[in-house]
Amino acid sequence: MFSFFKKSEEKSKQNFSFIGTDIHSHLIPNIDDGCQDLQSSLTCLKHLQEMGFSKVVTTPHIMSGVYPNTPSIINEGLAVLRKALEAERIDIQVEAAAEYKIDELFVEYLAADNLLTFGDKYILIELSFVAVPINLEDIIFTLQTKGYKPILAHPERYRYWSDKLSQIERLKSLGCLMQLNMMSLVGQYGGLAKDVAHKLLNKNLIDFLGTDLHRPEDIDILKKLLKNKDEMNKLIKVKPMNVVL
């Protein structure tokens, strides 16, 4: 009997069901650098369901001059995707928000309260990989005064903070939540991002987990993570806030 329950517990840790909802992905076809066709989107969602996710909040980029998506563009793509999922009988719940880059377009959307959120007004934001926006703390404050709950995407990937984790701790103290890209733990974004990811986990700075899934080829990287017991145990210990969504 003991052996049976032990094996059942080990089996449960071999998927991502403890996360529940993936809050970061690019699965609406042909509107950003994510999936470029509907079949790729369906393939990704089918695998996410098989790996234990019950829900996906997919988050297309909104980025001035590059991916100037709007809520209407994203919601139209979501409707097409949901219809295809139903036709293919893929049993996973899908919603859409956005990954907003902090730029001039975002400032306009924020002023107009024209933002896509999920859950209890959570909003996913990202920064330039070159430099920190000089108005970042003001943006976080403004978001909060309007009732939004900002989540910073993949803090482990901003190289300018790799040896300045106090800056991430500062943002946390201001109420900005942190989302780790799970694939960082198996080297998808290089050794530096992997090292910083481990440091953030060790300091208990991570609130949400996300796949940042862009294409079917990324599935193999997620499966590699699933096979890594040490890394999976670290993720389980996070007790991610994803489960409340």
VMD Tcl script that draws the C-alpha trace (Angstrom):
set ca {
  {0.00 0.00 0.00}
  {2.76 2.45 0.95}
  {4.57 1.66 -2.29}
  {1.41 2.36 -4.31}
  {0.89 5.81 -2.82}
  {4.56 6.67 -3.18}
  {4.48 5.80 -6.86}
  {1.27 7.81 -7.33}
  {2.89 10.84 -5.71}
  {5.97 10.55 -7.93}
  {3.79 10.26 -11.02}
  {1.90 13.45 -10.11}
  {5.18 15.34 -10.04}
  {5.96 14.35 -13.61}
  {3.55 16.89 -15.05}
  {2.67 20.55 -14.57}
  {-0.72 20.05 -12.94}
  {0.55 21.77 -9.77}
  {0.74 25.00 -11.80}
  {-2.77 24.80 -13.22}
  {-2.76 27.83 -15.53}
  {0.01 28.85 -17.89}
  {-0.03 32.68 -17.86}
  {2.59 33.38 -20.54}
  {2.57 32.08 -24.11}
  {2.24 33.20 -27.73}
  {-0.31 30.84 -29.25}
  {-2.69 33.01 -31.26}
  {-1.45 32.41 -34.79}
  {0.33 34.97 -36.94}
  {0.07 38.11 -34.80}
  {3.51 38.15 -33.17}
  {6.69 36.03 -33.03}
  {4.79 33.04 -31.69}
  {2.86 30.39 -33.63}
  {2.55 31.31 -37.29}
  {-0.35 29.04 -38.23}
  {-3.39 27.51 -36.57}
  {-2.07 23.96 -36.65}
  {1.03 24.98 -34.68}
  {-1.21 26.63 -32.09}
  {-3.34 23.51 -31.76}
  {-0.27 21.30 -31.47}
  {1.10 23.43 -28.63}
  {-2.19 23.49 -26.75}
  {-2.68 19.76 -27.13}
  {0.75 19.13 -25.60}
  {0.15 21.62 -22.78}
  {-3.04 19.77 -21.91}
  {-1.22 16.44 -21.96}
  {1.50 17.87 -19.69}
  {-1.03 18.73 -17.02}
  {-2.15 22.31 -17.65}
  {-5.89 22.83 -17.28}
  {-5.97 26.40 -18.55}
  {-3.89 28.74 -20.69}
  {-3.91 32.53 -20.71}
  {-2.08 33.22 -23.94}
  {-0.34 36.59 -24.10}
  {0.56 38.02 -27.53}
  {3.12 40.80 -27.63}
  {1.94 44.38 -27.75}
  {4.99 46.40 -28.73}
  {5.14 49.78 -30.43}
  {6.31 49.63 -34.06}
  {6.78 45.86 -33.98}
  {3.60 44.17 -32.76}
  {0.99 46.93 -32.40}
  {-1.76 44.49 -31.47}
  {-5.04 45.71 -30.03}
  {-7.61 44.00 -27.79}
  {-9.88 43.51 -30.80}
  {-7.14 41.83 -32.86}
  {-6.27 39.53 -29.98}
  {-9.87 38.66 -29.13}
  {-10.66 37.91 -32.77}
  {-7.69 35.53 -32.87}
  {-8.83 33.95 -29.61}
  {-12.28 33.26 -31.06}
  {-10.76 31.46 -34.06}
  {-8.50 29.44 -31.79}
  {-11.33 28.41 -29.47}
  {-13.46 27.29 -32.40}
  {-10.60 25.13 -33.71}
  {-9.99 23.63 -30.27}
  {-13.64 22.64 -30.03}
  {-13.55 21.09 -33.49}
  {-10.44 19.10 -32.60}
  {-11.87 18.16 -29.17}
  {-8.80 19.44 -27.33}
  {-9.96 19.80 -23.73}
  {-8.15 22.85 -22.38}
  {-9.56 26.23 -21.40}
  {-8.00 29.16 -23.27}
  {-8.20 32.86 -22.52}
  {-6.16 35.78 -23.83}
  {-4.45 38.81 -22.35}
  {-1.19 40.35 -23.58}
  {2.49 40.77 -22.84}
  {2.90 44.54 -22.80}
  {6.29 46.06 -23.42}
  {6.74 49.23 -21.37}
  {6.97 51.80 -24.17}
  {5.10 54.83 -25.51}
  {2.24 52.71 -26.84}
  {1.74 51.13 -23.42}
  {1.62 54.57 -21.80}
  {-1.19 55.50 -24.21}
  {-3.14 52.33 -23.48}
  {-2.66 52.79 -19.75}
  {-3.93 56.37 -19.87}
  {-7.02 55.17 -21.72}
  {-7.51 52.11 -19.48}
  {-7.48 50.03 -22.64}
  {-5.58 47.03 -21.29}
  {-6.10 43.28 -21.43}
  {-5.90 41.57 -18.04}
  {-6.60 38.16 -16.57}
  {-7.80 36.89 -13.22}
  {-8.13 39.68 -10.67}
  {-6.81 42.44 -13.00}
  {-3.38 40.90 -13.37}
  {-1.38 42.36 -16.24}
  {1.81 40.94 -17.76}
  {4.52 43.48 -18.58}
  {8.00 43.17 -20.04}
  {10.97 45.51 -20.34}
  {13.51 46.33 -22.99}
  {16.43 43.91 -22.95}
  {18.78 46.85 -23.47}
  {17.96 49.21 -20.60}
  {15.48 49.73 -17.77}
  {12.74 52.26 -18.61}
  {13.43 55.40 -16.60}
  {9.74 55.65 -15.70}
  {9.33 52.03 -14.60}
  {8.49 52.74 -10.96}
  {6.03 55.46 -11.99}
  {4.36 53.00 -14.37}
  {4.02 50.39 -11.63}
  {2.53 53.00 -9.29}
  {0.05 54.19 -11.93}
  {-1.00 50.62 -12.69}
  {-1.68 50.00 -9.02}
  {-3.65 53.21 -8.54}
  {-5.91 52.06 -11.39}
  {-6.45 48.69 -9.72}
  {-4.10 46.62 -11.89}
  {-1.71 44.03 -10.50}
  {1.51 44.09 -12.56}
  {3.50 40.93 -13.19}
  {6.99 41.33 -14.63}
  {7.74 38.67 -17.26}
  {11.01 36.71 -17.08}
  {13.14 38.93 -14.76}
  {15.94 36.36 -15.10}
  {16.45 37.39 -18.74}
  {17.31 41.07 -18.15}
  {21.08 40.96 -18.23}
  {21.47 44.40 -16.66}
  {20.05 42.92 -13.44}
  {22.04 39.69 -13.45}
  {24.37 40.97 -10.71}
  {21.89 43.45 -9.23}
  {19.10 41.33 -7.83}
  {18.45 44.11 -5.34}
  {16.73 45.96 -8.19}
  {14.29 43.08 -8.60}
  {13.79 43.00 -4.83}
  {13.04 46.72 -5.01}
  {10.29 46.15 -7.57}
  {8.87 43.35 -5.42}
  {8.75 45.71 -2.46}
  {6.69 48.09 -4.62}
  {4.16 45.34 -5.27}
  {5.28 44.15 -8.68}
  {4.92 40.37 -8.96}
  {7.50 38.20 -10.76}
  {7.00 35.49 -13.41}
  {9.75 33.00 -14.17}
  {10.11 31.40 -17.60}
  {10.25 27.71 -16.76}
  {12.48 26.91 -19.73}
  {15.17 29.17 -18.25}
  {15.94 26.38 -15.79}
  {17.14 24.08 -18.57}
  {19.21 26.66 -20.42}
  {16.80 27.82 -23.13}
  {18.03 31.42 -22.81}
  {21.65 30.71 -21.97}
  {23.71 30.05 -18.88}
  {23.39 33.50 -17.35}
  {19.59 33.44 -17.39}
  {19.68 29.94 -15.93}
  {21.94 31.03 -13.08}
  {19.80 34.09 -12.30}
  {16.65 31.96 -12.40}
  {18.08 29.71 -9.70}
  {19.06 32.72 -7.59}
  {15.55 34.15 -7.86}
  {14.06 30.85 -6.78}
  {16.48 30.56 -3.87}
  {15.50 34.06 -2.72}
  {11.78 33.25 -2.99}
  {11.26 36.12 -5.41}
  {9.08 34.24 -7.91}
  {5.27 34.44 -7.75}
  {4.12 33.02 -11.09}
  {5.46 30.43 -13.52}
  {5.02 30.54 -17.28}
  {6.11 28.53 -20.29}
  {6.58 31.48 -22.70}
  {5.76 28.88 -25.34}
  {6.17 30.22 -28.88}
  {6.19 27.18 -31.18}
  {5.83 23.39 -31.21}
  {9.61 22.95 -31.06}
  {9.57 24.44 -27.55}
  {7.56 21.45 -26.33}
  {10.69 19.31 -26.34}
  {12.34 21.78 -23.96}
  {9.40 21.58 -21.57}
  {9.58 17.79 -21.71}
  {13.28 18.03 -20.86}
  {12.32 20.04 -17.80}
  {9.73 17.46 -16.80}
  {12.44 14.78 -16.76}
  {14.69 16.86 -14.49}
  {13.59 15.91 -10.97}
  {15.80 18.49 -9.23}
  {14.42 21.39 -11.26}
  {10.86 20.16 -10.95}
  {11.18 19.97 -7.18}
  {12.33 23.60 -7.14}
  {9.28 24.65 -9.13}
  {6.91 22.70 -6.90}
  {8.32 24.49 -3.86}
  {7.41 27.87 -5.38}
  {3.70 27.15 -4.80}
  {2.91 29.43 -7.73}
  {-0.01 31.85 -7.66}
  {-1.12 30.44 -11.04}
  {-3.41 28.02 -9.21}
  {-5.73 30.83 -8.09}
  {-6.62 31.79 -11.67}
}
mol new
graphics top color blue
foreach p $ca { graphics top sphere $p radius 0.5 }
foreach p [lrange $ca 0 end-1] q [lrange $ca 1 end] { graphics top cylinder $p $q radius 0.2 }
display resetview
